């Protein structure tokens, strides 16, 4: 009886295909053959190699002045790229579904490090962000980014049945993230605090929390950020420099003006690799926060657009991995890491080109920096693991029958 019904259904489908003149297209190959995964690996490695070249160029003068060797910062970055690649390959091969088992341990460890940095950290340019142990310098606020992604993803995946209660979802996330953000704000590091807040908000939105309540909390957050900027003299000076750098061209306006000068010098094709003028004492942090200005000066508009294209491609491939993730946990992890990279790149580039106030965050994969690069590469490995395990997308295509 069952066989007869099955034969009848198959016959009906065959007759329907005969009437439409189509046959089913073959199924998509599995995630192991996903070109998006391969492209994501390739673009991350290309950005790291490009970053090495630009760090060598942008840091050559500072390296020579500080260490008597124009290659010193490049050599250190080369080590961090190698370690970062090892970290990426390691996390790429860890099943992302295992991360919830240690996410709260990571969260607690990062909280402890953030407390420690306030107690025994080293103050650089008015901010206490680093713990120094011999030749090593650790920046716990960078670890806070990956702790945020892991904690919020675990929280939302564990409470998937509660996502309909939008207030509860938002309040729980705020309670979890508030200690991290307050400790980072106390360093002070408003830029990283805002990045973490935006990453958590986009993860909530991707989990299905409506935009309207998120917008209300975002408005309160921006108001608080504005008040904090107004109360802290150095932050307020940055806001003034952002609004009118010519108001104090030899003071707080110096960095933004020389950053724009470097971009203007480059024109469309640049002055040539290694030929930057502003890195000769005119633009501080040219190999870290302001490396995008050196790219614009030496490689011109073509170079800056190439960087934007690579960042956009990482964003597209990362969000594609989130869309194809087989479960909510994978979707949250992929969304969190991708938005972290996009938001940080936007904040960095926006500060360099004058669209945003200067915040002191680095350009992912490109700027010089040990903790930043190592943590970013480890997080990218998590994204790659989600991408590799993504569901195949099967598209229904009509293929004409051959009647010959």
MARDOBA-779372 format. One line per 10 residues: number of its first residue (from 1); their letters; for each residue z, y, x of C-alpha. Coordinates in nm, 4 decimals, padded with zeros to 6 digits, always signed. Each point is the difference from the previous one (the first is absolute). Example, Ala and Ser with C-alpha at 12.3 -4.5 7.8 and 13.67 -1.06 7.14 Angstrom:
residues 2
1) AS) +00.7800,-00.4500,+01.2300 ~ -00.0660,+00.3440,+00.1370
END
This chain:
residues 404
1) XXXXXXXXXX) +00.0000,+00.0000,+00.0000 ~ +00.0997,+00.2435,+00.2787 ~ -00.3129,-00.0871,+00.1955 ~ -00.2139,+00.0717,-00.3007 ~ +00.1597,+00.3412,-00.0498 ~ -00.0444,+00.0827,+00.3710 ~ -00.3654,-00.1058,-00.0104 ~ -00.0492,+00.2114,-00.3100 ~ +00.1492,+00.3096,+00.1704 ~ -00.2071,-00.0493,+00.3129
11) XXXXXXXXXX) -00.3061,-00.0419,-00.2132 ~ +00.0767,+00.3225,-00.1870 ~ +00.0357,+00.1898,+00.3281 ~ -00.3265,-00.1456,+00.1261 ~ -00.1802,+00.1003,-00.3177 ~ +00.1463,+00.3518,+00.0246 ~ -00.1248,+00.0315,+00.3570 ~ -00.3376,-00.1271,-00.1066 ~ -00.0182,+00.2664,-00.2707 ~ +00.0938,+00.2824,+00.2422
21) XXXXXXXXXX) -00.2076,-00.1343,+00.2862 ~ +00.2938,+00.0126,+00.2440 ~ +00.2159,-00.2368,+00.2004 ~ +00.3453,+00.0646,+00.1485 ~ +00.0083,+00.1495,+00.3486 ~ +00.1846,-00.1926,+00.2685 ~ +00.3688,+00.0834,+00.0423 ~ +00.1107,+00.2396,+00.2702 ~ +00.1106,-00.1456,+00.3283 ~ +00.3754,-00.0019,+00.0561
31) XXXXXXXXXX) +00.2079,+00.2740,+00.1587 ~ -00.0385,-00.1532,+00.3451 ~ -00.3586,+00.1189,-00.0040 ~ +00.0818,+00.3453,-00.1353 ~ -00.1928,+00.2608,+00.1932 ~ +00.2573,+00.2625,-00.0973 ~ +00.2658,-00.1745,+00.2082 ~ -00.2286,-00.0119,+00.3034 ~ -00.1011,+00.3637,-00.0483 ~ +00.3636,+00.1081,-00.0222
41) XXXXXXXXXX) +00.0857,-00.1775,+00.3256 ~ -00.3058,+00.1534,+00.1670 ~ +00.0668,+00.3568,-00.1130 ~ +00.3660,-00.0148,+00.1107 ~ -00.1010,-00.1239,+00.3459 ~ -00.2738,+00.2646,+00.0251 ~ +00.2490,+00.2747,-00.0886 ~ +00.2403,-00.1285,+00.2657 ~ -00.2720,+00.0012,+00.2655 ~ -00.1122,+00.3458,-00.1089
51) XXXXXXXXXX) +00.3621,+00.1138,+00.0136 ~ +00.0330,-00.1262,+00.3576 ~ -00.3022,+00.2037,+00.1074 ~ +00.1276,+00.3135,-00.1713 ~ +00.3567,-00.0426,+00.1309 ~ -00.1408,-00.0204,+00.3535 ~ -00.1949,+00.3201,-00.0535 ~ +00.2613,+00.1947,-00.1974 ~ +00.2953,-00.0954,+00.2218 ~ -00.1629,+00.0327,+00.3420
61) XXXXXXXXXX) +00.1300,+00.3512,+00.0702 ~ +00.3493,-00.0698,-00.1361 ~ +00.0141,-00.3307,+00.1901 ~ -00.0934,+00.1727,+00.3238 ~ +00.2516,+00.2790,-00.0545 ~ +00.2889,-00.2234,-00.1087 ~ -00.0552,-00.3092,+00.2129 ~ -00.2493,+00.0918,+00.2724 ~ -00.2462,-00.2558,-00.1386 ~ -00.2622,+00.0854,-00.2614
71) XXXXXXXXXX) -00.0048,-00.3650,-00.1153 ~ +00.3737,-00.0445,-00.0667 ~ -00.0012,+00.0518,-00.3776 ~ -00.3170,-00.2054,-00.0338 ~ +00.1588,-00.2899,+00.1885 ~ +00.3030,+00.0101,-00.2297 ~ -00.2196,+00.0140,-00.3077 ~ -00.2000,-00.2967,+00.1276 ~ +00.3206,-00.2042,+00.0134 ~ +00.0923,+00.1055,-00.3534
81) XXXXXXXXXX) -00.3461,-00.0888,-00.1311 ~ +00.0338,-00.3463,+00.1546 ~ +00.3477,-00.0482,-00.1481 ~ -00.1175,+00.1391,-00.3332 ~ -00.2898,-00.2446,-00.0083 ~ +00.2427,-00.2873,+00.0614 ~ +00.2209,+00.1327,-00.2822 ~ -00.2985,+00.0269,-00.2353 ~ -00.1219,-00.3529,+00.0754 ~ +00.3543,-00.1327,-00.0490
91) XXXXXXXXXX) +00.0601,+00.1620,-00.3402 ~ -00.3569,-00.0775,-00.1035 ~ +00.0822,-00.3698,+00.0302 ~ +00.3296,+00.0175,-00.1913 ~ -00.0364,-00.0799,-00.3700 ~ +00.0784,+00.3298,-00.1734 ~ +00.2015,-00.1915,-00.2632 ~ +00.2647,-00.0650,+00.2670 ~ +00.0806,+00.3685,+00.0563 ~ +00.2373,+00.0351,-00.3017
101) XXXXXXXXXX) +00.2356,-00.2437,+00.1750 ~ +00.0694,+00.2534,+00.2761 ~ -00.0985,+00.3311,-00.1604 ~ +00.3593,+00.1012,-00.0756 ~ +00.1109,-00.1018,+00.3479 ~ -00.2725,+00.2280,+00.1421 ~ +00.1121,+00.2749,-00.2373 ~ +00.3636,-00.0327,+00.1119 ~ -00.0920,-00.0096,+00.3689 ~ -00.2100,+00.3158,-00.0331
111) XXXXXXXXXX) +00.2842,+00.1751,-00.1845 ~ +00.2320,-00.0879,+00.2884 ~ -00.2505,+00.1332,+00.2550 ~ -00.0399,+00.3241,-00.1950 ~ +00.3768,+00.0481,+00.0035 ~ +00.0037,-00.0795,+00.3718 ~ -00.2709,+00.2537,+00.0787 ~ +00.2117,+00.2757,-00.1542 ~ +00.2970,-00.1111,+00.2095 ~ -00.1538,-00.0769,+00.3395
121) XXXXXXXXXX) -00.3623,+00.1095,-00.0326 ~ -00.1841,+00.2285,+00.2389 ~ -00.0874,+00.3504,-00.1174 ~ -00.3585,+00.1081,+00.0713 ~ -00.1294,+00.3394,-00.1182 ~ +00.2840,+00.0395,-00.2477 ~ -00.0283,-00.3452,-00.1612 ~ +00.2092,-00.3103,+00.0686 ~ -00.2447,-00.2826,-00.0692 ~ +00.0166,-00.2330,+00.3007
131) XXXXXXXXXX) +00.2370,-00.2596,+00.1388 ~ -00.0482,-00.0349,+00.3752 ~ +00.0812,-00.3205,+00.1884 ~ -00.1148,+00.0261,+00.3604 ~ -00.3776,+00.0461,+00.0062 ~ -00.0329,-00.0840,-00.3718 ~ +00.0095,+00.2528,-00.2821 ~ +00.0336,-00.1211,-00.3599 ~ -00.0719,+00.2181,-00.3017 ~ +00.1808,-00.1594,-00.2988
141) XXXXXXXXXX) -00.1746,+00.2254,-00.2525 ~ -00.3226,-00.1874,+00.0794 ~ +00.1732,-00.3278,-00.0824 ~ +00.1149,+00.1597,-00.3262 ~ -00.3611,+00.0073,-00.1195 ~ -00.0440,-00.3755,+00.0218 ~ +00.3515,-00.0502,-00.1414 ~ -00.1044,+00.2139,-00.2980 ~ -00.3101,-00.2073,-00.0695 ~ +00.1873,-00.3311,+00.0288
151) XXXXXXXXXX) +00.2986,+00.1113,-00.2085 ~ -00.1963,+00.1629,-00.2831 ~ -00.2510,-00.2884,-00.0151 ~ +00.2830,-00.2549,-00.0169 ~ +00.1871,+00.2057,-00.2582 ~ -00.2998,+00.0376,-00.2302 ~ -00.1114,-00.3621,+00.0378 ~ +00.3519,-00.1293,-00.0750 ~ +00.0273,+00.2250,-00.3059 ~ -00.3530,-00.0452,-00.1290
161) XXXXXXXXXX) +00.1369,-00.0694,-00.3485 ~ +00.1734,+00.3417,+00.0048 ~ -00.3065,+00.2087,+00.0856 ~ -00.0434,+00.0937,-00.3649 ~ +00.3278,+00.1927,+00.0261 ~ -00.1440,+00.2850,+00.2055 ~ +00.3245,+00.1944,+00.0349 ~ +00.1800,-00.3055,+00.1319 ~ -00.2770,-00.0708,+00.2506 ~ -00.0003,+00.3565,+00.1313
171) XXXXXXXXXX) +00.3777,+00.0325,+00.0134 ~ +00.0436,-00.3305,+00.1837 ~ -00.2633,+00.0988,+00.2565 ~ +00.1631,+00.3399,+00.0530 ~ +00.3414,-00.1621,+00.0522 ~ -00.1486,-00.2323,+00.2626 ~ -00.2023,+00.2679,+00.1811 ~ +00.2504,+00.2885,-00.0108 ~ +00.2142,-00.1165,+00.2977 ~ -00.3060,-00.0404,+00.2239
181) XXXXXXXXXX) -00.1454,+00.3350,-00.0982 ~ +00.3261,+00.1924,+00.0343 ~ +00.0659,-00.1410,+00.3474 ~ -00.3541,+00.0864,+00.1143 ~ +00.0316,+00.3460,-00.1521 ~ +00.3199,+00.0520,+00.1998 ~ -00.1827,-00.0524,+00.3349 ~ -00.1761,+00.2226,-00.1255 ~ -00.3432,-00.1493,-00.0796 ~ -00.1368,+00.1355,-00.3258
191) XXXXXXXXXX) -00.3530,-00.1296,+00.0671 ~ +00.1014,-00.3666,+00.0195 ~ +00.2301,+00.0462,-00.3005 ~ -00.2896,+00.1266,-00.2110 ~ -00.2267,-00.2835,+00.1187 ~ +00.2590,-00.2611,-00.1001 ~ +00.0493,+00.1653,-00.3402 ~ -00.3753,+00.0077,-00.0671 ~ -00.0439,-00.3635,+00.1059 ~ +00.2801,-00.1134,-00.2331
201) XXXXXXXXXX) -00.1472,+00.2061,-00.2863 ~ -00.3499,-00.1456,+00.0404 ~ +00.1449,-00.3522,+00.0094 ~ +00.1788,+00.0667,-00.3296 ~ -00.3229,+00.1313,-00.1500 ~ -00.1938,-00.3042,+00.1223 ~ +00.2654,-00.2235,-00.1579 ~ -00.0727,+00.1537,-00.3389 ~ +00.2553,+00.2801,-00.0305 ~ -00.1719,+00.2858,-00.1902
211) XXXXXXXXXX) -00.1005,+00.3131,+00.1861 ~ +00.1872,+00.2420,-00.2270 ~ +00.3589,-00.0961,+00.0938 ~ -00.1049,-00.0355,+00.3632 ~ -00.1447,+00.3503,-00.0159 ~ +00.3309,+00.1374,-00.1243 ~ +00.1917,-00.1525,+00.2875 ~ -00.2706,+00.1090,+00.2441 ~ +00.0374,+00.3571,-00.1240 ~ +00.3748,-00.0121,+00.0589
221) XXXXXXXXXX) -00.0628,-00.1433,+00.3464 ~ -00.2413,+00.2788,+00.0912 ~ +00.2478,+00.2587,-00.1266 ~ +00.2724,-00.1539,+00.2165 ~ -00.2358,-00.0068,+00.3002 ~ -00.0787,+00.3677,-00.0536 ~ +00.3690,+00.0894,-00.0134 ~ +00.0710,-00.1997,+00.3157 ~ -00.2891,+00.1698,+00.1768 ~ +00.1315,+00.3403,-00.1053
231) XXXXXXXXXX) +00.3547,-00.0733,+00.1121 ~ -00.0925,-00.1357,+00.3445 ~ -00.1222,+00.2871,+00.2235 ~ -00.2406,-00.2092,+00.2092 ~ -00.1580,-00.1538,-00.3117 ~ -00.0371,+00.3411,-00.1588 ~ -00.1724,+00.1296,+00.3139 ~ -00.2501,-00.2850,-00.0298 ~ -00.0699,+00.0982,-00.3603 ~ -00.0548,+00.3603,+00.1114
241) XXXXXXXXXX) -00.2332,-00.1164,+00.2777 ~ -00.1907,-00.2113,-00.2506 ~ -00.0463,+00.2915,-00.2388 ~ -00.0880,+00.2568,+00.2674 ~ -00.0071,-00.1191,+00.3634 ~ -00.1091,+00.3486,+00.1125 ~ +00.3348,+00.1405,-00.1141 ~ +00.1516,-00.1377,+00.3219 ~ -00.2904,-00.1108,+00.2222 ~ +00.2148,-00.0415,+00.3130
251) XXXXXXXXXX) +00.2834,-00.1754,-00.1854 ~ -00.0207,-00.2427,-00.2918 ~ -00.3683,+00.0811,-00.0496 ~ -00.0917,-00.1145,+00.3525 ~ -00.0489,-00.3695,-00.0800 ~ -00.2044,+00.0335,-00.3208 ~ -00.2183,+00.2743,+00.1511 ~ -00.0800,-00.1988,+00.3142 ~ -00.0574,-00.3112,-00.2068 ~ -00.2595,+00.1857,-00.2063
261) XXXXXXXXXX) -00.1453,+00.1517,+00.3177 ~ -00.0551,-00.3461,+00.1419 ~ -00.1760,-00.1145,-00.3159 ~ -00.2153,+00.3137,+00.0001 ~ -00.0926,-00.0458,+00.3672 ~ -00.1357,-00.3450,-00.0748 ~ -00.2612,+00.1072,-00.2508 ~ -00.2134,-00.2830,-00.1334 ~ -00.0338,-00.2196,+00.3094 ~ +00.2940,+00.1052,+00.2217
271) XXXXXXXXXX) +00.0364,+00.1305,+00.3541 ~ -00.0027,-00.3511,+00.1448 ~ +00.2519,-00.2776,+00.0512 ~ +00.2740,+00.1141,+00.2381 ~ -00.1132,+00.3641,-00.0089 ~ +00.2594,+00.1429,-00.2392 ~ +00.1307,+00.3448,+00.0893 ~ +00.2999,+00.0267,-00.2326 ~ +00.1691,-00.3029,+00.1597 ~ +00.0436,+00.2106,+00.3181
281) XXXXXXXXXX) +00.3342,+00.1406,-00.1130 ~ -00.1235,+00.1695,-00.3175 ~ +00.0797,-00.2790,-00.2479 ~ +00.3279,-00.1912,+00.0318 ~ +00.0181,-00.3650,-00.1108 ~ -00.3759,-00.0277,+00.0383 ~ +00.0210,-00.3785,+00.0467 ~ +00.2411,-00.0606,-00.2901 ~ +00.0182,+00.2185,-00.3119 ~ -00.3114,+00.2052,+00.0861
291) XXXXXXXXXX) -00.2366,-00.2609,+00.1375 ~ -00.2324,+00.0631,-00.2960 ~ -00.0567,+00.3544,+00.1319 ~ -00.1037,-00.1424,+00.3385 ~ -00.2365,-00.2412,-00.1753 ~ -00.1541,+00.2939,-00.1840 ~ -00.0383,+00.2051,+00.3170 ~ -00.1427,-00.2739,+00.2208 ~ -00.2032,-00.1970,-00.2565 ~ -00.0583,+00.2719,-00.2572
301) XXXXXXXXXX) -00.0440,-00.0389,-00.3727 ~ -00.1672,-00.3356,+00.0615 ~ +00.3157,-00.1358,+00.1625 ~ +00.2364,+00.1320,-00.2655 ~ -00.2175,-00.1351,-00.2810 ~ -00.0121,-00.3379,+00.1736 ~ +00.3812,-00.0091,-00.0013 ~ +00.0081,+00.0948,-00.3677 ~ -00.2550,-00.2718,-00.0763 ~ +00.2098,-00.2631,+00.1795
311) XXXXXXXXXX) +00.3157,+00.1085,-00.1835 ~ -00.1856,-00.0071,-00.3325 ~ -00.1364,-00.3471,+00.0753 ~ +00.3493,-00.1289,+00.0772 ~ +00.1152,+00.1507,-00.3296 ~ -00.2829,-00.1634,-00.1943 ~ +00.0484,-00.3416,+00.1592 ~ +00.3783,+00.0189,-00.0372 ~ -00.0145,+00.0890,-00.3695 ~ -00.2636,-00.2694,-00.0465
321) XXXXXXXXXX) +00.2439,-00.2494,+00.1505 ~ +00.2682,+00.1247,-00.2407 ~ -00.2349,-00.0447,-00.2967 ~ -00.0865,-00.3543,+00.1076 ~ +00.3603,-00.1008,+00.0787 ~ +00.1024,-00.3175,-00.1847 ~ +00.3380,+00.1373,-00.1167 ~ +00.2030,+00.3173,-00.0460 ~ +00.1765,-00.0362,+00.3349 ~ -00.3300,-00.0091,+00.1879
331) XXXXXXXXXX) -00.1307,+00.2940,-00.1990 ~ +00.3087,+00.2057,+00.0780 ~ -00.0036,-00.0814,+00.3718 ~ -00.3704,+00.0812,+00.0355 ~ +00.0336,+00.3196,-00.2039 ~ +00.3061,+00.1131,+00.1953 ~ -00.1505,-00.0512,+00.3454 ~ -00.3347,+00.1518,-00.0990 ~ +00.1530,+00.3099,-00.1561 ~ +00.2303,+00.0401,+00.2997
341) XXXXXXXXXX) -00.3030,+00.0149,+00.2307 ~ -00.1971,+00.2303,-00.2309 ~ +00.2847,+00.2419,-00.0721 ~ +00.1024,+00.0237,+00.3659 ~ -00.3593,+00.0611,+00.1100 ~ -00.0404,+00.2655,-00.2694 ~ +00.3243,+00.1763,+00.0985 ~ -00.0918,-00.0044,+00.3701 ~ -00.3592,+00.1163,-00.0431 ~ +00.1011,+00.2521,-00.2664
351) XXXXXXXXXX) +00.2442,+00.1614,+00.2431 ~ -00.2582,+00.0140,+00.2797 ~ -00.2718,+00.1631,-00.2123 ~ +00.2369,+00.2396,-00.1781 ~ +00.0046,-00.1594,-00.3448 ~ +00.3683,-00.0948,+00.0276 ~ +00.3014,+00.1193,+00.1980 ~ +00.0519,-00.1740,+00.3343 ~ +00.2387,-00.2938,-00.0428 ~ -00.0074,-00.1818,+00.3343
361) XXXXXXXXXX) -00.1360,-00.3353,-00.1212 ~ -00.2597,-00.1891,+00.2016 ~ -00.3536,-00.1099,-00.0840 ~ +00.0153,-00.3782,-00.0625 ~ -00.1610,-00.2198,+00.2697 ~ -00.1233,+00.3039,+00.1953 ~ +00.2940,+00.2156,+00.1134 ~ +00.2154,-00.0858,+00.2992 ~ +00.3272,-00.1615,-00.1025 ~ +00.1796,-00.3281,+00.0581
371) XXXXXXXXXX) +00.2237,-00.0517,-00.3047 ~ -00.2587,+00.1458,-00.2358 ~ -00.2865,-00.2169,+00.1237 ~ +00.2040,-00.3199,+00.0230 ~ +00.1407,+00.0314,-00.3528 ~ -00.3364,+00.1054,-00.1430 ~ -00.1743,-00.3011,+00.1537 ~ +00.2698,-00.2377,-00.1270 ~ -00.0377,+00.1435,-00.3512 ~ -00.3779,-00.0305,+00.0245
381) XXXXXXXXXX) +00.0471,-00.3698,+00.0742 ~ +00.1844,-00.0380,-00.3316 ~ -00.2903,+00.1731,-00.1744 ~ -00.2444,-00.2349,+00.1719 ~ +00.1954,-00.3049,-00.1149 ~ -00.0233,+00.1199,-00.3599 ~ -00.3719,+00.0693,+00.0466 ~ -00.0608,-00.3478,+00.1384 ~ +00.1744,-00.1640,-00.2962 ~ -00.1740,+00.2109,-00.2636
391) XXXXXXXXXX) -00.1607,-00.1531,-00.3039 ~ -00.3760,-00.0420,+00.0187 ~ -00.1840,+00.2397,-00.2261 ~ -00.2420,-00.1961,-00.2167 ~ -00.2736,+00.2120,-00.1479 ~ -00.1949,-00.1314,-00.2939 ~ -00.3663,+00.0306,+00.0876 ~ -00.3002,-00.0990,-00.2004 ~ -00.2476,-00.1990,+00.2077 ~ -00.3361,-00.0635,-00.1672
401) XXXX) -00.0802,-00.3656,-00.0590 ~ -00.3020,-00.1402,+00.1712 ~ -00.2435,-00.1258,-00.2607 ~ -00.2584,-00.1173,+00.2473
END
